[in-house]
Amino acid sequence: MTDATVSDVAAVPASSSPARILVASLIGTTIEFFDFYVYATAAVLVFPHLFFPASDPASAMLQSFATFSIAFFARPIGALVFGHFGDRIGRKATLVAALMTMGLSTVLIGFLPGYEAIGVAAPLLLALCRFGQGLGLGGEWGGAVLLAVENAPPGKRSWYAMFPQLGAPIGFFLSATFFIVLTETMSNETFLDWGWRLPFLASILLVVVGLYVRLKIAETPEFAAAIERKERVEVPIATLFKNYKRSLLLGTFAALATFVLFYIMTVFSLSWATRPAEIGGLGFTRQSFLFIQLFGVIFFALFIAFAGRISDRFGRRAVLSVTSVIIAVFGFAIAPLLSAGTAGAVAFSVIGFALMGMTYGPIGAALAAPFPAGVRYTGASMTFNLASIFGASLAPYIATWLATTYSLGAVGFYVGGAALISLACILCSGKNEV
């Protein structure tokens, strides 16, 4: 849906100034992604050692990645549940519920005993909490984007929709910094004993701040207008699959490269880079590669903002198409860069995260564009989270298998293939569908 087709309804209430709206959309996604990345980092550094049998380290890592993937299968369920209520009762109340679901699941992980204490129940409880994280994030993202998009003035939808997207690099930066501080100030034994729990427990403080901000905002004017026009539907998901199947399918795979690239840049690269060189890894220490990733995340944030700005000028379709082509080319550079020592790893991080910003910045507004207000929460959320299943849920697992079975170069073909699929779907979409 373009700016011209979106109703410019009543002015934003005084209680929901543009600054407050953008902060509310940003802080929620920051908290959600902090929680999500804390788990992702722990899935590499901690969980293989504590929640799975230690007899086979490689198998424990793959099992840890398997629990990591559970959240991505939970996210469409969260999109369905929270999307239904977001389209029926409103964006504000639903966003509060999603934030609480995610936060509680994260805090509970910080209290879980390990495999040595309770055996197989440990990974099962870990998987359950991970499911809760996915459920919450599945409802959070769509609502945060709509909070921004449905309050955006004409011609600035991509710019406003960029703000909740900034929650990804900020959340990653906070989580990685937390782990760096812990690993720098604690012995490995202390870190594995109890130190790793602190980021999970700290989430409760962030959730309190997020709830305070979210409860201070008003409902979006577009949703309020949809209520007045009696545009709400009884079962949004049924209407979505009846009338918007094409948009749902194209949007899902248009976002494929976004998810594949991000989890190659974060979870897989951290795992592979810190693997000892004698078993095929790159031999970086945890601290050194986390610092490299943190440096790259700066470019992630900068290019999200840049992409949001130029998307309003040149169009989201053009920006996403060009970026997909460059991502495909970048895939072939992954192995040479990661194999070129510290300088190569830094270049890999900077280029990869910059490209991630270019695709992630416009994707929120693009996925919300085809859907009217009555099903927009459900439509945007389902599209984004279905894309996460195909693009992200198994990306670390697939990439690890490819690199182990073939070579690091095979990971580049995986990234390039995902980028070409996204490009095809973007080009097949109508000019008002992205």
Phi, psi and omega per residue, in radians:
M1 nan 2.301 -3.103
T2 -1.573 2.963 3.108
D3 -1.037 -0.626 -3.077
A4 -1.177 -0.438 -3.079
T5 -1.688 -0.048 3.132
V6 -1.674 2.277 -3.105
S7 -1.118 2.301 3.031
D8 -1.628 1.481 -3.041
V9 -1.558 -2.941 -3.005
A10 -0.694 2.565 3.139
A11 -1.050 2.692 -3.137
V12 -1.096 2.303 -3.137
P13 -1.035 2.699 -3.110
A14 -1.019 -0.567 -3.116
S15 -1.267 -0.196 3.129
S16 -2.159 1.140 3.084
S17 -1.117 2.763 3.115
P18 -0.917 -0.723 -3.124
A19 -1.100 -0.767 -3.126
R20 -1.153 -0.693 3.113
I21 -1.061 -0.851 -3.069
L22 -1.193 -0.652 3.081
V23 -1.143 -0.727 -3.138
A24 -1.124 -0.686 3.120
S25 -1.232 -0.619 -3.112
L26 -1.310 -0.778 -3.018
I27 -1.173 -0.602 3.126
G28 -1.146 -0.826 -3.141
T29 -1.199 -0.549 3.071
T30 -1.065 -0.813 3.133
I31 -1.125 -0.791 -3.119
E32 -1.077 -0.774 -3.110
F33 -1.310 -0.524 3.002
F34 -1.015 -0.856 3.122
D35 -1.043 -0.764 -3.091
F36 -1.139 -0.732 -3.087
Y37 -1.354 -0.514 3.027
V38 -1.004 -0.749 3.095
Y39 -1.152 -0.765 -3.108
A40 -1.040 -0.755 3.127
T41 -1.167 -0.757 3.123
A42 -1.147 -0.524 3.114
A43 -1.101 -0.445 3.099
V44 -1.593 -0.801 -2.957
L45 -1.593 -0.463 -2.947
V46 -2.136 -0.980 -2.934
F47 -1.019 -0.651 3.105
P48 -1.036 -0.489 -3.109
H49 -1.503 -0.525 -2.972
L50 -1.875 -0.482 -2.996
F51 -1.951 0.046 -3.129
F52 -2.410 2.744 3.135
P53 -0.984 2.396 -3.034
A54 -1.519 0.041 -3.046
S55 -1.179 -0.514 -3.111
D56 -2.331 1.696 -3.082
P57 -1.014 -0.691 -3.123
A58 -1.128 -0.735 3.117
S59 -1.162 -0.671 3.121
A60 -1.101 -0.679 3.119
M61 -1.128 -0.759 3.134
L62 -1.144 -0.668 3.092
Q63 -1.150 -0.647 3.087
S64 -1.107 -0.747 3.083
F65 -1.115 -0.553 3.120
A66 -1.141 -0.738 3.073
T67 -1.163 -0.591 3.063
F68 -0.997 -0.678 -3.061
S69 -1.279 -0.361 -3.080
I70 -0.984 -0.692 -3.087
A71 -1.058 -0.557 -3.098
F72 -1.257 -0.507 3.071
F73 -1.387 -0.393 3.072
A74 -1.388 -0.444 -3.034
R75 -1.078 -0.750 3.079
P76 -1.101 -0.550 3.076
I77 -1.143 -0.750 3.063
G78 -1.086 -0.692 3.102
A79 -1.082 -0.702 -3.137
L80 -1.166 -0.850 -3.078
V81 -1.197 -0.973 -3.100
F82 -1.232 -0.571 3.095
G83 -1.089 -0.696 3.117
H84 -1.023 -0.870 -3.106
F85 -1.280 -0.546 3.082
G86 -1.114 -0.616 3.112
D87 -1.486 -0.304 -3.122
R88 -1.700 -0.814 -3.035
I89 -1.943 -0.256 3.067
G90 2.284 2.790 -3.081
R91 -1.276 -0.720 -2.984
K92 -1.093 -0.958 -3.094
A93 -1.095 -0.648 -3.119
T94 -1.189 -0.669 3.117
L95 -1.125 -0.653 3.095
V96 -1.106 -0.767 3.139
A97 -1.138 -0.695 3.132
A98 -1.127 -0.721 -3.140
L99 -1.110 -0.718 3.137
M100 -1.178 -0.661 3.114
T101 -1.083 -0.829 3.138
M102 -1.119 -0.810 -3.077
G103 -1.113 -0.772 -3.140
L104 -1.103 -0.738 3.132
S105 -1.065 -0.702 -3.116
T106 -1.193 -0.783 -3.131
V107 -1.084 -0.681 -3.138
L108 -1.083 -0.599 3.102
I109 -1.033 -0.624 3.141
G110 -1.128 -0.259 -3.137
F111 -1.822 -0.056 -3.028
L112 -1.241 2.383 2.993
P113 -1.345 2.804 -3.080
G114 -1.560 -3.074 -3.085
Y115 -1.101 -0.674 -3.122
E116 -1.138 -0.469 -3.096
A117 -1.489 -0.766 -3.033
I118 -2.254 0.169 3.043
G119 1.178 -2.417 -3.024
V120 -1.155 -0.312 3.087
A121 -1.120 -0.465 -3.113
A122 -1.092 -0.959 3.111
P123 -1.146 -0.498 3.111
L124 -1.176 -0.748 3.093
L125 -1.177 -0.641 3.080
L126 -1.065 -0.771 3.130
A127 -1.102 -0.675 3.136
L128 -1.118 -0.777 3.112
C129 -1.150 -0.653 3.102
R130 -1.108 -0.651 3.074
F131 -1.062 -0.740 3.107
G132 -1.091 -0.678 3.073
Q133 -1.044 -0.806 -3.133
G134 -1.123 -0.673 3.129
L135 -1.049 -0.816 -3.130
G136 -1.148 -0.793 -3.123
L137 -1.168 -0.557 3.096
G138 -1.055 -0.552 3.107
G139 -1.602 -0.392 -3.058
E140 -1.278 -0.859 -2.942
W141 -1.058 -0.886 -3.088
G142 -1.041 -0.742 -3.137
G143 -1.153 -0.699 3.131
A144 -1.128 -0.737 3.113
V145 -1.121 -0.742 -3.133
L146 -1.193 -0.577 3.071
L147 -0.999 -0.686 3.111
A148 -1.375 -0.877 -3.052
V149 -1.081 -0.759 -3.048
E150 -1.367 -0.044 3.004
N151 -1.944 0.041 -3.049
A152 -1.334 2.418 3.013
P153 -1.253 2.793 3.140
P154 -0.955 2.414 3.113
G155 1.445 0.022 -3.105
K156 -2.263 0.403 -3.094
R157 -1.142 -0.749 3.124
S158 -1.161 -0.657 3.134
W159 -1.145 -0.800 3.106
Y160 -1.140 -0.751 -3.111
A161 -1.174 -0.273 3.107
M162 -1.226 -0.510 -3.034
F163 -1.091 -0.858 3.066
P164 -1.090 -0.466 3.095
Q165 -1.159 -0.481 3.094
L166 -1.140 -0.300 3.082
G167 -1.056 -0.489 -3.135
A168 -1.147 -0.974 3.120
P169 -1.161 -0.620 3.138
I170 -1.169 -0.764 3.100
G171 -1.094 -0.718 3.095
F172 -1.127 -0.753 -3.130
F173 -1.054 -0.774 -3.139
L174 -1.136 -0.766 -3.108
S175 -1.173 -0.772 3.141
A176 -1.135 -0.702 3.114
T177 -1.091 -0.717 3.118
F178 -1.018 -0.824 -3.125
F179 -1.189 -0.622 3.100
I180 -1.096 -0.807 3.134
V181 -1.060 -0.751 -3.130
L182 -1.121 -0.804 -3.100
T183 -1.254 -0.428 3.100
E184 -1.386 -0.495 -3.033
T185 -1.820 -0.108 -3.119
M186 -2.164 2.664 2.969
S187 -1.231 2.811 3.140
N188 -1.058 -0.641 -3.133
E189 -1.145 -0.775 3.136
T190 -1.150 -0.720 3.133
F191 -1.048 -0.808 -3.129
L192 -1.287 -0.415 -3.135
D193 -1.306 -0.942 -3.106
W194 -2.540 -0.322 -3.053
G195 -1.075 -0.608 -3.112
W196 -1.116 -0.342 -3.096
R197 -1.291 -0.413 -3.006
L198 -1.047 -0.763 3.112
P199 -1.064 -0.617 3.128
F200 -1.189 -0.745 -3.136
L201 -1.218 -0.564 -3.134
A202 -1.166 -0.303 -3.125
S203 -1.026 -0.513 -3.099
I204 -1.084 -0.599 3.126
L205 -1.177 -0.720 3.126
L206 -1.148 -0.674 -3.139
V207 -1.116 -0.703 3.116
V208 -1.051 -0.770 3.112
V209 -1.106 -0.775 -3.132
G210 -1.077 -0.730 3.134
L211 -1.130 -0.699 3.129
Y212 -1.033 -0.791 -3.131
V213 -1.195 -0.771 -3.079
R214 -1.126 -0.640 -3.098
L215 -1.276 -0.188 -3.120
K216 -1.601 -0.114 -3.071
I217 -1.685 2.824 3.098
A218 -1.710 2.938 3.060
E219 -1.129 2.660 -3.128
T220 -1.194 2.508 -3.114
P221 -1.126 -0.561 3.132
E222 -1.156 -0.720 3.116
F223 -1.194 -0.676 3.094
A224 -1.060 -0.702 3.116
A225 -1.183 -0.632 3.112
A226 -1.105 -0.621 3.087
I227 -1.135 -0.787 -3.136
E228 -1.092 -0.619 -3.133
R229 -1.486 0.033 3.136
K230 1.008 0.798 -3.120
E231 -1.656 -0.067 3.106
R232 -1.168 2.538 3.126
V233 -1.950 2.728 -3.067
E234 -1.169 -0.794 -3.111
V235 -2.255 1.619 -3.054
P236 -0.986 -0.657 -3.095
I237 -1.158 -0.608 3.118
A238 -1.162 -0.754 3.093
T239 -1.117 -0.673 3.141
L240 -1.063 -0.852 -3.102
F241 -1.303 -0.405 3.109
K242 -1.350 -0.746 -2.976
N243 -1.935 -0.246 -3.002
Y244 -2.307 0.557 -3.117
K245 -1.064 -0.751 -3.099
R246 -1.089 -0.800 3.131
S247 -1.102 -0.676 3.125
L248 -1.112 -0.784 -3.120
L249 -1.168 -0.865 -3.113
L250 -1.137 -0.698 3.130
G251 -1.128 -0.686 3.133
T252 -1.013 -0.843 -3.065
F253 -1.515 -0.292 2.984
A254 -1.141 -0.512 3.139
A255 -1.617 0.058 -3.081
L256 -0.999 -0.876 -3.087
A257 -1.099 -0.589 3.132
T258 -0.995 -0.814 -3.094
F259 -1.310 -0.760 3.138
V260 -1.032 -0.845 -3.104
L261 -1.058 -0.770 -3.057
F262 -1.109 -0.752 -3.074
Y263 -1.422 -0.255 2.914
I264 -1.286 -0.713 -3.108
M265 -1.218 -0.451 -3.036
T266 -1.882 -1.350 -2.990
V267 -1.186 -0.905 -3.103
F268 -1.108 -0.829 -3.075
S269 -1.116 -0.645 3.086
L270 -1.115 -0.750 3.130
S271 -1.119 -0.843 -3.058
W272 -1.249 -0.674 -3.107
A273 -1.188 -0.562 -3.111
T274 -1.610 0.003 3.056
R275 -1.267 2.412 -3.138
P276 -0.998 2.498 -3.089
A277 -1.089 -0.548 -3.088
E278 -1.187 -0.271 3.067
I279 -2.003 0.427 2.993
G280 1.739 -0.086 -3.129
G281 -1.446 -2.905 -3.082
L282 -1.802 -0.216 3.013
G283 1.357 0.278 3.064
F284 -1.282 2.636 2.980
T285 -1.349 2.777 3.121
R286 -1.008 -0.797 -3.075
Q287 -1.109 -0.777 -3.060
S288 -1.135 -0.706 -3.105
F289 -1.351 -0.539 3.036
L290 -1.097 -0.660 3.075
F291 -1.106 -0.712 3.106
I292 -1.088 -0.761 3.116
Q293 -1.126 -0.704 3.123
L294 -1.068 -0.681 3.094
F295 -1.098 -0.755 3.122
G296 -1.121 -0.605 -3.110
V297 -1.118 -0.472 3.051
I298 -1.029 -0.741 3.122
F299 -1.240 -0.553 3.046
F300 -0.988 -0.888 -3.122
A301 -1.134 -0.780 -3.109
L302 -1.067 -0.725 -3.069
F303 -1.415 -0.358 2.949
I304 -1.076 -0.842 3.139
A305 -1.115 -0.761 3.129
F306 -1.063 -0.784 -3.124
A307 -1.155 -0.674 3.092
G308 -1.069 -0.690 -3.131
R309 -1.199 -0.853 -3.063
I310 -1.322 -0.360 3.109
S311 -1.179 -0.599 3.071
D312 -1.222 -0.422 -3.124
R313 -1.540 -0.821 -3.032
F314 -1.826 -0.191 -3.134
G315 1.782 2.425 -3.132
R316 -1.123 -0.648 -3.091
R317 -1.042 -0.782 -3.127
A318 -1.158 -0.780 -3.116
V319 -1.110 -0.784 -3.123
L320 -1.191 -0.617 3.140
S321 -1.149 -0.866 -3.127
V322 -1.099 -0.736 -3.133
T323 -1.106 -0.681 3.123
S324 -1.070 -0.706 3.104
V325 -1.091 -0.771 -3.125
I326 -1.167 -0.642 3.089
I327 -1.085 -0.710 3.112
A328 -1.050 -0.729 3.106
V329 -1.173 -0.723 -3.138
F330 -1.035 -0.568 3.132
G331 -0.925 -0.667 -3.114
F332 -1.311 -0.214 3.133
A333 -1.657 -0.132 -3.051
I334 -1.054 -0.929 -3.093
A335 -1.092 -0.857 3.125
P336 -1.040 -0.693 -3.112
L337 -1.205 -0.835 -3.120
L338 -1.176 -0.368 -3.141
S339 -1.598 0.074 -3.042
A340 -1.823 0.485 3.082
G341 1.317 -2.797 -3.056
T342 -1.090 -0.776 -3.124
A343 -1.054 -0.747 3.119
G344 -1.141 -0.695 3.126
A345 -1.131 -0.671 3.094
V346 -1.130 -0.772 3.113
A347 -1.092 -0.739 3.074
F348 -0.988 -0.799 -3.086
S349 -1.175 -0.790 -3.093
V350 -1.138 -0.875 -3.097
I351 -1.155 -0.817 -3.100
G352 -1.093 -0.771 -3.132
F353 -1.251 -0.572 3.058
A354 -1.092 -0.771 3.085
L355 -1.127 -0.640 3.084
M356 -1.064 -0.734 3.090
G357 -1.093 -0.671 -3.124
M358 -1.163 -0.573 3.110
T359 -1.557 -0.565 -3.075
Y360 -1.363 -0.568 -3.125
G361 -0.993 -0.888 -3.100
P362 -1.492 -0.195 -2.930
I363 -1.176 -0.523 -3.141
G364 -1.104 -0.910 3.112
A365 -1.124 -0.625 -3.114
A366 -1.132 -0.746 -3.094
L367 -1.303 -0.417 3.094
A368 -1.450 -0.348 -2.954
A369 -1.019 -0.726 -3.014
P370 -1.328 -0.162 -2.932
F371 -1.885 2.392 3.045
P372 -1.274 2.912 -3.019
A373 -1.010 -0.574 -3.071
G374 -1.156 -0.388 3.124
V375 -2.292 0.229 -3.004
R376 -1.199 -0.691 3.124
Y377 -1.066 -0.857 3.141
T378 -1.138 -0.777 -3.085
G379 -1.127 -0.868 -3.141
A380 -1.123 -0.735 -3.118
S381 -1.155 -0.775 -3.140
M382 -1.120 -0.761 3.135
T383 -1.050 -0.869 -3.118
F384 -1.072 -0.748 -3.038
N385 -1.446 -0.485 2.962
L386 -1.149 -0.667 3.071
A387 -1.070 -0.600 3.132
S388 -1.157 -0.574 3.106
I389 -1.149 -0.881 -3.080
F390 -1.291 -0.564 -3.033
G391 -1.720 -0.502 -2.979
A392 -2.091 -0.572 -2.955
S393 -0.985 -0.734 -3.096
L394 -1.939 0.133 -3.083
A395 -1.009 -0.843 3.107
P396 -1.087 -0.676 -3.138
Y397 -1.140 -0.868 -3.117
I398 -1.091 -0.782 -3.124
A399 -1.108 -0.715 3.101
T400 -1.108 -0.740 3.121
W401 -1.124 -0.761 3.134
L402 -1.097 -0.791 -3.114
A403 -1.173 -0.632 -3.134
T404 -1.311 -0.740 -3.062
T405 -1.369 -0.698 -3.099
Y406 -1.970 -1.504 3.108
S407 -2.928 3.010 3.111
L408 -1.093 -0.503 3.110
G409 -1.064 -0.518 3.138
A410 -1.135 -0.498 3.093
V411 -1.117 -0.627 3.110
G412 -1.101 -0.668 3.079
F413 -1.135 -0.637 3.099
Y414 -1.073 -0.839 3.128
V415 -1.120 -0.781 -3.138
G416 -1.092 -0.715 3.113
G417 -1.102 -0.730 3.109
A418 -1.094 -0.695 -3.136
A419 -1.122 -0.685 -3.138
L420 -1.210 -0.632 3.064
I421 -1.107 -0.769 3.108
S422 -1.073 -0.754 3.137
L423 -1.028 -0.790 -3.130
A424 -1.059 -0.724 -3.128
C425 -1.225 -0.649 3.094
I426 -1.109 -0.749 -3.123
L427 -1.224 -0.493 3.108
C428 -1.383 -0.290 3.137
S429 -1.317 2.566 3.055
G430 -1.214 2.889 -3.064
K431 -1.138 -0.356 3.115
N432 -1.764 0.151 -3.076
E433 -1.807 -0.024 3.065
V434 -2.363 nan nan
